[in-house]
Amino acid sequence: MRTKTEKKGISVVELLVFIVILMIIAGISFKLVYSVNQKAKIVKAKAEITQFVIALENMKDDTGYYPVRLGAIFDENPPAGMEKNWHGPYATKMRDMVNSDTPLDPWGNPYFYEIPATDVPPVTYIQTPEIGRFTGPPRTYTYNFTAPSGPAYLVLTNYGITSGEIRLNGAVIIEQSEFRNSPRPQIITRPVTLLAGTNTLSCWLASTPHDYYLVSVGNPATKKFLPTFDYFIITSYGRDKKSGGKGFDRDIIYNSKTYPNFQ
């Protein structure tokens, strides 16, 4: 039978139980709200990326290229090389997302945008035969070859020549002082710019008879990695703002080359 004191209010035990129940309910509610909030950010990130994709595809349809930076979709003026058929800006309604020319994801982290590199097999526009030093006065050997305009590499493979000079279209590429008789072969690689159509390679040497060198012009002997400009990848690093992770930390990756696009 309860005493008069017990009937007047809640006991300490009942109060503690009530507090514990409230804490459990609050904890569950917080987790639910937090989970819903994180899921909403994921949905928002995918929606924003989809808007970027539309802008990037419109840009390529007009100019023939994807830009090298994502912020170009907001630009009034075209990036270098994309002037033809430019109708930008391509994402004016999303301009408020830009911070220092970089769109931010719902977690406040910059979206990571890249045009992946690809390996390009070597292309050789000219490979000279062995250019040797024989008896008599020094000689200049001239070779004409055709190539598209743009960057390339000239590679000298030298077997003992200690005095020579290599010119391309009249410009000195490898000077006389650079030639060595060791190591054998001595290999020198130089970036060059080719003209559209006919290019002229001049090879002069004055050294010990029976030594020789070879010259090639094209891509490097090993594969060269260049941007593809055929597809792009946009990534949000999620809640933890780091690459990888699971759950809400998992990266949100859009690859325009794969299907489905979101990975």
C-alpha positions in Angstrom: 0.0 0.0 0.0 1.5 3.4 -1.1 2.2 6.1 1.5 0.9 9.6 1.2 4.4 10.8 0.0 4.5 8.3 -2.9 1.0 9.3 -4.1 1.9 13.1 -4.3 4.5 12.8 -7.3 6.7 10.7 -9.5 9.3 8.6 -7.9 13.0 9.1 -8.6 13.1 5.7 -10.5 10.1 6.7 -12.7 11.8 10.0 -13.4 15.0 8.3 -14.5 13.2 5.9 -16.7 11.3 8.8 -18.3 14.6 10.7 -19.0 16.2 7.6 -20.5 13.2 7.1 -22.8 13.4 10.7 -23.9 17.1 10.3 -24.7 16.5 7.2 -26.7 13.7 8.9 -28.7 15.9 12.0 -29.2 18.8 9.8 -30.4 16.7 7.9 -32.8 15.2 11.1 -34.1 18.6 12.7 -34.6 19.9 9.7 -36.5 16.8 9.7 -38.7 17.0 13.4 -39.4 20.8 13.1 -40.1 20.3 10.2 -42.4 17.5 12.0 -44.3 19.7 15.1 -44.6 22.7 13.1 -46.0 20.4 11.2 -48.5 19.1 14.6 -49.6 22.6 15.8 -50.2 23.4 12.8 -52.3 20.3 13.4 -54.4 21.3 17.1 -54.7 24.8 16.2 -55.8 23.5 13.9 -58.5 21.1 16.5 -59.7 23.8 19.2 -59.9 26.2 16.8 -61.7 23.4 16.1 -64.2 23.1 19.9 -64.9 26.9 20.1 -65.4 26.6 17.2 -67.9 23.9 18.9 -69.9 26.1 22.1 -70.1 29.3 20.2 -71.0 27.5 18.2 -73.7 26.0 21.4 -75.2 29.5 22.9 -75.1 31.0 20.0 -77.0 28.1 20.0 -79.5 28.8 23.6 -80.3 32.6 23.7 -80.2 33.7 20.1 -80.6 35.5 19.9 -77.3 34.9 19.5 -73.6 36.6 22.2 -71.5 39.7 21.5 -69.4 38.0 23.0 -66.3 34.5 22.7 -65.1 34.1 26.4 -64.3 34.2 27.1 -68.1 30.5 26.3 -68.3 29.9 29.6 -66.5 32.2 31.7 -68.7 31.0 34.5 -70.9 34.0 34.2 -73.2 35.3 30.9 -74.7 38.5 29.2 -73.6 41.4 29.2 -76.0 40.8 26.9 -78.9 37.0 26.8 -78.4 36.0 30.0 -80.0 34.3 28.5 -83.0 30.5 28.2 -82.5 30.8 29.2 -78.9 27.3 30.1 -77.4 28.2 30.4 -73.7 27.7 30.8 -70.9 26.2 27.3 -70.7 25.0 27.2 -67.1 23.9 30.7 -66.0 21.2 29.4 -63.6 23.9 27.6 -61.6 26.2 30.6 -61.3 25.6 31.0 -57.6 27.3 27.6 -57.0 30.7 29.0 -58.1 33.3 29.8 -55.6 36.7 30.9 -57.0 35.5 29.5 -60.4 35.0 26.1 -58.8 31.5 24.6 -58.3 31.0 23.2 -54.7 29.1 20.0 -53.8 26.4 19.9 -51.1 29.2 19.2 -48.5 31.1 22.3 -49.5 33.8 20.4 -51.3 34.9 21.3 -54.9 33.6 18.9 -57.5 36.5 17.1 -59.1 36.4 17.3 -62.9 38.9 15.6 -65.3 39.4 14.7 -68.9 41.2 11.4 -68.5 44.5 10.8 -70.3 45.0 8.1 -72.8 48.1 6.4 -74.2 48.9 7.3 -77.8 51.0 4.9 -79.8 54.2 6.5 -81.1 54.0 8.1 -84.5 57.2 8.6 -86.5 57.1 11.2 -89.3 60.7 10.6 -90.3 63.5 8.1 -89.3 66.8 8.8 -90.9 69.2 6.1 -91.9 72.6 6.0 -90.2 74.3 9.4 -90.9 78.0 8.7 -90.8 81.2 10.6 -90.8 83.4 9.6 -93.7 86.7 10.9 -95.0 86.7 14.3 -96.6 85.1 17.6 -95.5 82.2 17.8 -93.1 78.8 17.3 -94.8 75.2 18.4 -94.3 72.4 15.8 -95.0 69.0 17.2 -95.7 65.7 15.3 -95.4 62.2 16.6 -96.3 59.1 15.0 -94.7 55.4 15.8 -94.4 53.5 16.1 -91.1 50.5 17.8 -89.5 51.2 21.1 -87.7 51.7 20.9 -84.0 54.0 19.7 -81.2 56.3 16.7 -81.7 59.6 15.4 -80.5 63.0 15.1 -82.2 65.2 12.3 -80.9 68.9 12.0 -81.6 70.6 8.6 -81.1 74.3 9.3 -81.3 77.0 6.7 -81.7 80.2 8.6 -81.1 79.8 11.8 -83.0 81.4 14.6 -81.1 80.8 17.6 -83.4 77.5 18.1 -85.2 74.3 20.1 -85.4 70.7 19.4 -86.0 68.3 21.9 -87.5 64.5 21.7 -88.1 63.0 24.2 -90.6 66.1 26.4 -90.2 66.1 26.5 -86.4 68.9 24.9 -84.4 67.5 22.1 -82.2 70.7 20.4 -81.0 73.9 22.5 -80.9 77.4 21.4 -81.6 78.5 21.6 -78.0 75.9 19.1 -76.9 77.4 16.1 -78.8 79.4 13.5 -76.7 81.1 10.2 -77.5 79.8 8.7 -74.3 77.5 7.1 -73.3 77.1 5.1 -76.4 74.5 5.7 -77.6 73.9 9.2 -76.4 70.2 10.0 -76.6 68.9 13.6 -76.7 65.1 14.3 -76.9 63.8 17.8 -77.8 60.3 19.1 -78.1 59.7 20.7 -81.5 56.8 22.3 -83.4 56.1 21.0 -86.9 54.7 22.9 -89.8 51.7 21.7 -91.7 52.9 20.0 -94.9 56.7 19.9 -95.7 59.3 20.1 -93.0 63.0 20.2 -93.5 65.5 18.3 -91.3 69.2 19.3 -91.7 71.9 17.1 -90.1 75.5 18.3 -90.1 78.5 16.4 -88.6 82.2 16.7 -88.4 83.9 14.1 -86.3 85.8 10.8 -86.3 85.2 8.8 -89.5 83.0 5.7 -89.1 81.0 7.2 -86.1 77.3 8.0 -86.9 74.0 9.1 -85.5 70.3 8.6 -86.3 67.5 11.2 -86.0 63.7 10.6 -85.7 60.8 13.1 -85.5 57.4 12.2 -84.1 56.0 11.2 -80.7 58.4 9.9 -78.1 59.8 6.4 -78.5 57.6 5.4 -75.5 53.9 6.0 -75.3 52.8 9.6 -74.7 49.8 10.3 -72.4 47.4 13.0 -73.8 43.9 14.1 -72.8 41.3 12.2 -74.8 38.7 15.0 -75.0 36.3 12.2 -75.8 34.8 11.8 -72.3 34.9 13.3 -68.8 34.5 12.3 -65.2 32.9 14.4 -62.5 33.3 13.4 -58.8 31.9 14.4 -55.5 33.9 13.0 -52.6 30.9 12.8 -50.3 30.6 13.5 -46.6 34.2 12.8 -45.7 35.6 14.9 -48.6 38.1 12.1 -49.3 38.5 9.7 -52.1 36.9 6.3 -51.5 34.8 5.4 -48.5 31.4 3.7 -47.8 27.9 4.8 -47.0 27.6 8.6 -46.9 31.4 8.8 -47.4 31.2 7.0 -50.7 32.3 8.9 -53.8 29.6 10.0 -56.3 31.2 9.5 -59.7 29.8 10.3 -63.1 31.7 8.9 -66.1 30.3 10.0 -69.5 31.9 7.0 -71.2 30.2 4.3 -69.2 26.6 3.1 -68.6 25.2 3.6 -66.2 27.0 6.9 -65.9 26.8 7.2 -62.1 29.2 4.7 -60.6 
